[in-house]
Amino acid sequence: MAFYESIFIARQELGEKELENTVDNFKNILEKNDANLVDTESWGLRNLAYKIEKNKKGHYVVLKIDGNGLAIQELERNMRIDENIIRYLSLKTEEINTEPSILAKKSSEN
């Protein structure tokens, strides 16, 4: 198995419950493809550098995954289909860092 970080930006109109449902849906997709969602980080509602599909802000969420490439392909396919996802990016990493990132710390302070 390999380690991945998948970051996505969701539309600003989504509430906390809808965002949690989206993450749960992605978790189910990963589990069906023999991958494990190790950690989830929410960076909160942040300003975008430029407008994307008429959105000035977006909810940033990081998924830390232990799985295979096929699971990531299926996850990205579903992110592409989901109309609530503005952008996404998946990266392969050497290890999973379970400590909160600087952005996650900032969003929890506010």
VEXZA-428415 format. One record per atom (N, C-alpha, C): residue number from 1; x, y, z; atom name. Coordinates in steps of 0.2 Angstrom, whole numbers, plus 5000, padded with zeros to 4 digits. Example, Ala and Ser with C-alpha at 12.3 -4.5 7.8 and 13.67 -1.06 7.14 Angstrom:
<pt num="1" u="5066" v="4972" w="5039" atome="N"/>
<pt num="1" u="5062" v="4978" w="5039" atome="CA"/>
<pt num="1" u="5066" v="4984" w="5039" atome="C"/>
<pt num="2" u="5064" v="4989" w="5035" atome="N"/>
<pt num="2" u="5068" v="4995" w="5036" atome="CA"/>
<pt num="2" u="5064" v="5000" w="5039" atome="C"/>
REM end
This chain:
<pt num="1" u="5004" v="4994" w="5000" atome="N"/>
<pt num="1" u="5000" v="5000" w="5000" atome="CA"/>
<pt num="1" u="5004" v="5006" w="5000" atome="C"/>
<pt num="2" u="5002" v="5011" w="4997" atome="N"/>
<pt num="2" u="5005" v="5018" w="4997" atome="CA"/>
<pt num="2" u="5001" v="5023" w="5001" atome="C"/>
<pt num="3" u="5004" v="5029" w="5002" atome="N"/>
<pt num="3" u="5001" v="5034" w="5006" atome="CA"/>
<pt num="3" u="5000" v="5040" w="5001" atome="C"/>
<pt num="4" u="4994" v="5043" w="5002" atome="N"/>
<pt num="4" u="4992" v="5048" w="4998" atome="CA"/>
<pt num="4" u="4988" v="5054" w="5002" atome="C"/>
<pt num="5" u="4989" v="5060" w="5000" atome="N"/>
<pt num="5" u="4985" v="5065" w="5002" atome="CA"/>
<pt num="5" u="4981" v="5068" w="4997" atome="C"/>
<pt num="6" u="4974" v="5069" w="4998" atome="N"/>
<pt num="6" u="4970" v="5071" w="4993" atome="CA"/>
<pt num="6" u="4966" v="5077" w="4996" atome="C"/>
<pt num="7" u="4967" v="5083" w="4993" atome="N"/>
<pt num="7" u="4965" v="5089" w="4995" atome="CA"/>
<pt num="7" u="4959" v="5091" w="4990" atome="C"/>
<pt num="8" u="4953" v="5093" w="4993" atome="N"/>
<pt num="8" u="4948" v="5096" w="4988" atome="CA"/>
<pt num="8" u="4945" v="5102" w="4991" atome="C"/>
<pt num="9" u="4942" v="5106" w="4987" atome="N"/>
<pt num="9" u="4939" v="5112" w="4988" atome="CA"/>
<pt num="9" u="4931" v="5111" w="4987" atome="C"/>
<pt num="10" u="4927" v="5112" w="4992" atome="N"/>
<pt num="10" u="4920" v="5112" w="4991" atome="CA"/>
<pt num="10" u="4917" v="5119" w="4990" atome="C"/>
<pt num="11" u="4911" v="5119" w="4987" atome="N"/>
<pt num="11" u="4908" v="5125" w="4986" atome="CA"/>
<pt num="11" u="4906" v="5129" w="4993" atome="C"/>
<pt num="12" u="4906" v="5135" w="4993" atome="N"/>
<pt num="12" u="4905" v="5139" w="4999" atome="CA"/>
<pt num="12" u="4898" v="5139" w="5002" atome="C"/>
<pt num="13" u="4893" v="5137" w="4998" atome="N"/>
<pt num="13" u="4886" v="5136" w="5001" atome="CA"/>
<pt num="13" u="4885" v="5130" w="5005" atome="C"/>
<pt num="14" u="4890" v="5125" w="5005" atome="N"/>
<pt num="14" u="4889" v="5119" w="5009" atome="CA"/>
<pt num="14" u="4889" v="5120" w="5016" atome="C"/>
<pt num="15" u="4884" v="5117" w="5020" atome="N"/>
<pt num="15" u="4884" v="5118" w="5027" atome="CA"/>
<pt num="15" u="4889" v="5112" w="5030" atome="C"/>
<pt num="16" u="4890" v="5112" w="5036" atome="N"/>
<pt num="16" u="4894" v="5107" w="5040" atome="CA"/>
<pt num="16" u="4892" v="5100" w="5038" atome="C"/>
<pt num="17" u="4885" v="5099" w="5039" atome="N"/>
<pt num="17" u="4882" v="5093" w="5038" atome="CA"/>
<pt num="17" u="4883" v="5090" w="5031" atome="C"/>
<pt num="18" u="4882" v="5094" w="5026" atome="N"/>
<pt num="18" u="4883" v="5092" w="5019" atome="CA"/>
<pt num="18" u="4891" v="5090" w="5018" atome="C"/>
<pt num="19" u="4895" v="5094" w="5021" atome="N"/>
<pt num="19" u="4902" v="5093" w="5020" atome="CA"/>
<pt num="19" u="4904" v="5086" w="5023" atome="C"/>
<pt num="20" u="4901" v="5085" w="5029" atome="N"/>
<pt num="20" u="4903" v="5079" w="5032" atome="CA"/>
<pt num="20" u="4900" v="5073" w="5028" atome="C"/>
<pt num="21" u="4894" v="5074" w="5025" atome="N"/>
<pt num="21" u="4891" v="5068" w="5021" atome="CA"/>
<pt num="21" u="4896" v="5067" w="5015" atome="C"/>
<pt num="22" u="4899" v="5072" w="5012" atome="N"/>
<pt num="22" u="4903" v="5072" w="5006" atome="CA"/>
<pt num="22" u="4909" v="5068" w="5008" atome="C"/>
<pt num="23" u="4912" v="5069" w="5014" atome="N"/>
<pt num="23" u="4918" v="5066" w="5016" atome="CA"/>
<pt num="23" u="4916" v="5058" w="5018" atome="C"/>
<pt num="24" u="4910" v="5057" w="5021" atome="N"/>
<pt num="24" u="4908" v="5050" w="5022" atome="CA"/>
<pt num="24" u="4907" v="5046" w="5016" atome="C"/>
<pt num="25" u="4905" v="5050" w="5011" atome="N"/>
<pt num="25" u="4904" v="5047" w="5004" atome="CA"/>
<pt num="25" u="4911" v="5045" w="5001" atome="C"/>
<pt num="26" u="4916" v="5049" w="5002" atome="N"/>
<pt num="26" u="4922" v="5048" w="4999" atome="CA"/>
<pt num="26" u="4925" v="5042" w="5003" atome="C"/>
<pt num="27" u="4924" v="5042" w="5010" atome="N"/>
<pt num="27" u="4927" v="5036" w="5014" atome="CA"/>
<pt num="27" u="4924" v="5030" w="5012" atome="C"/>
<pt num="28" u="4918" v="5029" w="5010" atome="N"/>
<pt num="28" u="4914" v="5023" w="5008" atome="CA"/>
<pt num="28" u="4917" v="5021" w="5001" atome="C"/>
<pt num="29" u="4919" v="5026" w="4997" atome="N"/>
<pt num="29" u="4922" v="5024" w="4990" atome="CA"/>
<pt num="29" u="4929" v="5021" w="4991" atome="C"/>
<pt num="30" u="4933" v="5024" w="4996" atome="N"/>
<pt num="30" u="4939" v="5021" w="4997" atome="CA"/>
<pt num="30" u="4939" v="5014" w="5000" atome="C"/>
<pt num="31" u="4934" v="5013" w="5005" atome="N"/>
<pt num="31" u="4934" v="5007" w="5008" atome="CA"/>
<pt num="31" u="4932" v="5001" w="5003" atome="C"/>
<pt num="32" u="4927" v="5003" w="4998" atome="N"/>
<pt num="32" u="4925" v="4998" w="4993" atome="CA"/>
<pt num="32" u="4931" v="4996" w="4989" atome="C"/>
<pt num="33" u="4936" v="5001" w="4988" atome="N"/>
<pt num="33" u="4942" v="4999" w="4984" atome="CA"/>
<pt num="33" u="4948" v="4997" w="4988" atome="C"/>
<pt num="34" u="4947" v="4995" w="4994" atome="N"/>
<pt num="34" u="4953" v="4992" w="4998" atome="CA"/>
<pt num="34" u="4958" v="4997" w="5000" atome="C"/>
<pt num="35" u="4955" v="5003" w="5002" atome="N"/>
<pt num="35" u="4959" v="5009" w="5005" atome="CA"/>
<pt num="35" u="4957" v="5011" w="5011" atome="C"/>
<pt num="36" u="4961" v="5014" w="5015" atome="N"/>
<pt num="36" u="4959" v="5016" w="5022" atome="CA"/>
<pt num="36" u="4960" v="5024" w="5023" atome="C"/>
<pt num="37" u="4955" v="5027" w="5025" atome="N"/>
<pt num="37" u="4955" v="5034" w="5026" atome="CA"/>
<pt num="37" u="4958" v="5035" w="5033" atome="C"/>
<pt num="38" u="4964" v="5037" w="5034" atome="N"/>
<pt num="38" u="4968" v="5037" w="5040" atome="CA"/>
<pt num="38" u="4966" v="5044" w="5044" atome="C"/>
<pt num="39" u="4966" v="5049" w="5041" atome="N"/>
<pt num="39" u="4964" v="5056" w="5044" atome="CA"/>
<pt num="39" u="4961" v="5060" w="5040" atome="C"/>
<pt num="40" u="4957" v="5065" w="5042" atome="N"/>
<pt num="40" u="4954" v="5070" w="5039" atome="CA"/>
<pt num="40" u="4955" v="5077" w="5042" atome="C"/>
<pt num="41" u="4957" v="5082" w="5038" atome="N"/>
<pt num="41" u="4958" v="5088" w="5041" atome="CA"/>
<pt num="41" u="4954" v="5093" w="5037" atome="C"/>
<pt num="42" u="4951" v="5098" w="5041" atome="N"/>
<pt num="42" u="4947" v="5103" w="5038" atome="CA"/>
<pt num="42" u="4950" v="5110" w="5039" atome="C"/>
<pt num="43" u="4952" v="5113" w="5034" atome="N"/>
<pt num="43" u="4955" v="5120" w="5034" atome="CA"/>
<pt num="43" u="4950" v="5125" w="5034" atome="C"/>
<pt num="44" u="4944" v="5124" w="5034" atome="N"/>
<pt num="44" u="4938" v="5129" w="5035" atome="CA"/>
<pt num="44" u="4937" v="5132" w="5028" atome="C"/>
<pt num="45" u="4933" v="5137" w="5029" atome="N"/>
<pt num="45" u="4931" v="5142" w="5023" atome="CA"/>
<pt num="45" u="4936" v="5147" w="5022" atome="C"/>
<pt num="46" u="4939" v="5147" w="5016" atome="N"/>
<pt num="46" u="4945" v="5151" w="5015" atome="CA"/>
<pt num="46" u="4943" v="5155" w="5008" atome="C"/>
<pt num="47" u="4947" v="5161" w="5007" atome="N"/>
<pt num="47" u="4946" v="5164" w="5001" atome="CA"/>
<pt num="47" u="4950" v="5161" w="4996" atome="C"/>
<pt num="48" u="4947" v="5161" w="4990" atome="N"/>
<pt num="48" u="4951" v="5158" w="4984" atome="CA"/>
<pt num="48" u="4955" v="5163" w="4981" atome="C"/>
<pt num="49" u="4961" v="5162" w="4978" atome="N"/>
<pt num="49" u="4965" v="5166" w="4974" atome="CA"/>
<pt num="49" u="4962" v="5170" w="4969" atome="C"/>
<pt num="50" u="4957" v="5166" w="4965" atome="N"/>
<pt num="50" u="4953" v="5169" w="4960" atome="CA"/>
<pt num="50" u="4947" v="5166" w="4960" atome="C"/>
<pt num="51" u="4942" v="5169" w="4956" atome="N"/>
<pt num="51" u="4935" v="5166" w="4956" atome="CA"/>
<pt num="51" u="4935" v="5159" w="4952" atome="C"/>
<pt num="52" u="4932" v="5154" w="4955" atome="N"/>
<pt num="52" u="4932" v="5148" w="4951" atome="CA"/>
<pt num="52" u="4924" v="5146" w="4951" atome="C"/>
<pt num="53" u="4921" v="5146" w="4945" atome="N"/>
<pt num="53" u="4914" v="5145" w="4944" atome="CA"/>
<pt num="53" u="4910" v="5149" w="4948" atome="C"/>
<pt num="54" u="4912" v="5156" w="4948" atome="N"/>
<pt num="54" u="4908" v="5161" w="4952" atome="CA"/>
<pt num="54" u="4909" v="5160" w="4959" atome="C"/>
<pt num="55" u="4913" v="5156" w="4962" atome="N"/>
<pt num="55" u="4914" v="5156" w="4969" atome="CA"/>
<pt num="55" u="4920" v="5160" w="4971" atome="C"/>
<pt num="56" u="4920" v="5164" w="4976" atome="N"/>
<pt num="56" u="4925" v="5168" w="4979" atome="CA"/>
<pt num="56" u="4929" v="5164" w="4985" atome="C"/>
<pt num="57" u="4925" v="5159" w="4988" atome="N"/>
<pt num="57" u="4927" v="5156" w="4994" atome="CA"/>
<pt num="57" u="4926" v="5148" w="4993" atome="C"/>
<pt num="58" u="4929" v="5144" w="4997" atome="N"/>
<pt num="58" u="4928" v="5137" w="4997" atome="CA"/>
<pt num="58" u="4930" v="5134" w="5003" atome="C"/>
<pt num="59" u="4927" v="5128" w="5005" atome="N"/>
<pt num="59" u="4929" v="5124" w="5011" atome="CA"/>
<pt num="59" u="4935" v="5119" w="5008" atome="C"/>
<pt num="60" u="4940" v="5120" w="5012" atome="N"/>
<pt num="60" u="4946" v="5116" w="5010" atome="CA"/>
<pt num="60" u="4946" v="5110" w="5015" atome="C"/>
<pt num="61" u="4947" v="5104" w="5012" atome="N"/>
<pt num="61" u="4947" v="5098" w="5016" atome="CA"/>
<pt num="61" u="4953" v="5093" w="5014" atome="C"/>
<pt num="62" u="4957" v="5090" w="5018" atome="N"/>
<pt num="62" u="4962" v="5086" w="5016" atome="CA"/>
<pt num="62" u="4961" v="5079" w="5019" atome="C"/>
<pt num="63" u="4961" v="5074" w="5014" atome="N"/>
<pt num="63" u="4960" v="5067" w="5016" atome="CA"/>
<pt num="63" u="4967" v="5063" w="5016" atome="C"/>
<pt num="64" u="4969" v="5060" w="5021" atome="N"/>
<pt num="64" u="4975" v="5056" w="5022" atome="CA"/>
<pt num="64" u="4973" v="5049" w="5021" atome="C"/>
<pt num="65" u="4976" v="5046" w="5016" atome="N"/>
<pt num="65" u="4974" v="5039" w="5013" atome="CA"/>
<pt num="65" u="4980" v="5034" w="5013" atome="C"/>
<pt num="66" u="4978" v="5028" w="5015" atome="N"/>
<pt num="66" u="4983" v="5023" w="5015" atome="CA"/>
<pt num="66" u="4979" v="5018" w="5010" atome="C"/>
<pt num="67" u="4982" v="5017" w="5004" atome="N"/>
<pt num="67" u="4978" v="5013" w="4999" atome="CA"/>
<pt num="67" u="4982" v="5012" w="4993" atome="C"/>
<pt num="68" u="4979" v="5011" w="4987" atome="N"/>
<pt num="68" u="4982" v="5009" w="4981" atome="CA"/>
<pt num="68" u="4980" v="5014" w="4976" atome="C"/>
<pt num="69" u="4983" v="5014" w="4970" atome="N"/>
<pt num="69" u="4982" v="5019" w="4965" atome="CA"/>
<pt num="69" u="4975" v="5018" w="4962" atome="C"/>
<pt num="70" u="4972" v="5012" w="4962" atome="N"/>
<pt num="70" u="4966" v="5011" w="4959" atome="CA"/>
<pt num="70" u="4960" v="5015" w="4963" atome="C"/>
<pt num="71" u="4961" v="5015" w="4970" atome="N"/>
<pt num="71" u="4957" v="5018" w="4974" atome="CA"/>
<pt num="71" u="4957" v="5026" w="4973" atome="C"/>
<pt num="72" u="4963" v="5028" w="4972" atome="N"/>
<pt num="72" u="4964" v="5035" w="4971" atome="CA"/>
<pt num="72" u="4960" v="5037" w="4964" atome="C"/>
<pt num="73" u="4961" v="5033" w="4959" atome="N"/>
<pt num="73" u="4958" v="5035" w="4953" atome="CA"/>
<pt num="73" u="4950" v="5035" w="4954" atome="C"/>
<pt num="74" u="4948" v="5030" w="4957" atome="N"/>
<pt num="74" u="4940" v="5030" w="4958" atome="CA"/>
<pt num="74" u="4938" v="5036" w="4963" atome="C"/>
<pt num="75" u="4942" v="5038" w="4968" atome="N"/>
<pt num="75" u="4940" v="5044" w="4972" atome="CA"/>
<pt num="75" u="4940" v="5050" w="4967" atome="C"/>
<pt num="76" u="4945" v="5051" w="4963" atome="N"/>
<pt num="76" u="4946" v="5057" w="4959" atome="CA"/>
<pt num="76" u="4940" v="5057" w="4954" atome="C"/>
<pt num="77" u="4938" v="5051" w="4951" atome="N"/>
<pt num="77" u="4933" v="5051" w="4946" atome="CA"/>
<pt num="77" u="4926" v="5053" w="4950" atome="C"/>
<pt num="78" u="4925" v="5051" w="4956" atome="N"/>
<pt num="78" u="4919" v="5053" w="4959" atome="CA"/>
<pt num="78" u="4920" v="5061" w="4961" atome="C"/>
<pt num="79" u="4926" v="5063" w="4963" atome="N"/>
<pt num="79" u="4926" v="5070" w="4964" atome="CA"/>
<pt num="79" u="4925" v="5074" w="4958" atome="C"/>
<pt num="80" u="4927" v="5072" w="4952" atome="N"/>
<pt num="80" u="4925" v="5075" w="4946" atome="CA"/>
<pt num="80" u="4918" v="5076" w="4944" atome="C"/>
<pt num="81" u="4914" v="5070" w="4946" atome="N"/>
<pt num="81" u="4907" v="5070" w="4945" atome="CA"/>
<pt num="81" u="4903" v="5074" w="4950" atome="C"/>
<pt num="82" u="4905" v="5075" w="4956" atome="N"/>
<pt num="82" u="4902" v="5078" w="4961" atome="CA"/>
<pt num="82" u="4902" v="5086" w="4960" atome="C"/>
<pt num="83" u="4896" v="5089" w="4959" atome="N"/>
<pt num="83" u="4895" v="5096" w="4957" atome="CA"/>
<pt num="83" u="4897" v="5101" w="4963" atome="C"/>
<pt num="84" u="4898" v="5098" w="4969" atome="N"/>
<pt num="84" u="4899" v="5102" w="4975" atome="CA"/>
<pt num="84" u="4907" v="5103" w="4976" atome="C"/>
<pt num="85" u="4911" v="5099" w="4972" atome="N"/>
<pt num="85" u="4918" v="5100" w="4972" atome="CA"/>
<pt num="85" u="4921" v="5104" w="4967" atome="C"/>
<pt num="86" u="4924" v="5110" w="4969" atome="N"/>
<pt num="86" u="4927" v="5114" w="4964" atome="CA"/>
<pt num="86" u="4933" v="5112" w="4961" atome="C"/>
<pt num="87" u="4938" v="5110" w="4965" atome="N"/>
<pt num="87" u="4945" v="5108" w="4963" atome="CA"/>
<pt num="87" u="4947" v="5102" w="4968" atome="C"/>
<pt num="88" u="4951" v="5098" w="4965" atome="N"/>
<pt num="88" u="4954" v="5093" w="4969" atome="CA"/>
<pt num="88" u="4961" v="5091" w="4967" atome="C"/>
<pt num="89" u="4965" v="5088" w="4971" atome="N"/>
<pt num="89" u="4972" v="5087" w="4970" atome="CA"/>
<pt num="89" u="4974" v="5081" w="4974" atome="C"/>
<pt num="90" u="4977" v="5076" w="4971" atome="N"/>
<pt num="90" u="4979" v="5070" w="4975" atome="CA"/>
<pt num="90" u="4987" v="5069" w="4974" atome="C"/>
<pt num="91" u="4991" v="5068" w="4980" atome="N"/>
<pt num="91" u="4998" v="5068" w="4980" atome="CA"/>
<pt num="91" u="5000" v="5061" w="4983" atome="C"/>
<pt num="92" u="5005" v="5058" w="4980" atome="N"/>
<pt num="92" u="5008" v="5052" w="4984" atome="CA"/>
<pt num="92" u="5013" v="5055" w="4989" atome="C"/>
<pt num="93" u="5013" v="5052" w="4995" atome="N"/>
<pt num="93" u="5018" v="5054" w="5000" atome="CA"/>
<pt num="93" u="5022" v="5048" w="5002" atome="C"/>
<pt num="94" u="5027" v="5050" w="5006" atome="N"/>
<pt num="94" u="5032" v="5045" w="5009" atome="CA"/>
<pt num="94" u="5028" v="5042" w="5015" atome="C"/>
<pt num="95" u="5025" v="5046" w="5019" atome="N"/>
<pt num="95" u="5022" v="5044" w="5025" atome="CA"/>
<pt num="95" u="5016" v="5048" w="5027" atome="C"/>
<pt num="96" u="5012" v="5046" w="5031" atome="N"/>
<pt num="96" u="5006" v="5050" w="5033" atome="CA"/>
<pt num="96" u="5008" v="5054" w="5039" atome="C"/>
<pt num="97" u="5008" v="5060" w="5039" atome="N"/>
<pt num="97" u="5009" v="5065" w="5045" atome="CA"/>
<pt num="97" u="5002" v="5066" w="5048" atome="C"/>
<pt num="98" u="5002" v="5063" w="5055" atome="N"/>
<pt num="98" u="4995" v="5064" w="5058" atome="CA"/>
<pt num="98" u="4995" v="5070" w="5062" atome="C"/>
<pt num="99" u="5000" v="5074" w="5063" atome="N"/>
<pt num="99" u="5000" v="5080" w="5066" atome="CA"/>
<pt num="99" u="4996" v="5085" w="5062" atome="C"/>
<pt num="100" u="4992" v="5089" w="5066" atome="N"/>
<pt num="100" u="4988" v="5095" w="5062" atome="CA"/>
<pt num="100" u="4993" v="5099" w="5058" atome="C"/>
<pt num="101" u="4991" v="5101" w="5052" atome="N"/>
<pt num="101" u="4995" v="5106" w="5049" atome="CA"/>
<pt num="101" u="4994" v="5113" w="5051" atome="C"/>
<pt num="102" u="4998" v="5118" w="5049" atome="N"/>
<pt num="102" u="4997" v="5125" w="5051" atome="CA"/>
<pt num="102" u="4990" v="5128" w="5049" atome="C"/>
<pt num="103" u="4988" v="5126" w="5044" atome="N"/>
<pt num="103" u="4981" v="5129" w="5041" atome="CA"/>
<pt num="103" u="4976" v="5126" w="5046" atome="C"/>
<pt num="104" u="4976" v="5119" w="5048" atome="N"/>
<pt num="104" u="4971" v="5116" w="5052" atome="CA"/>
<pt num="104" u="4971" v="5120" w="5059" atome="C"/>
<pt num="105" u="4977" v="5121" w="5061" atome="N"/>
<pt num="105" u="4978" v="5124" w="5068" atome="CA"/>
<pt num="105" u="4975" v="5131" w="5068" atome="C"/>
<pt num="106" u="4976" v="5135" w="5062" atome="N"/>
<pt num="106" u="4973" v="5142" w="5061" atome="CA"/>
<pt num="106" u="4965" v="5142" w="5061" atome="C"/>
<pt num="107" u="4963" v="5137" w="5057" atome="N"/>
<pt num="107" u="4955" v="5136" w="5057" atome="CA"/>
<pt num="107" u="4952" v="5134" w="5063" atome="C"/>
<pt num="108" u="4955" v="5130" w="5068" atome="N"/>
<pt num="108" u="4953" v="5128" w="5074" atome="CA"/>
<pt num="108" u="4953" v="5134" w="5079" atome="C"/>
<pt num="109" u="4958" v="5139" w="5078" atome="N"/>
<pt num="109" u="4958" v="5144" w="5083" atome="CA"/>
<pt num="109" u="4953" v="5149" w="5082" atome="C"/>
<pt num="110" u="4950" v="5150" w="5075" atome="N"/>
<pt num="110" u="4945" v="5155" w="5074" atome="CA"/>
<pt num="110" u="4938" v="5153" w="5076" atome="C"/>
REM end
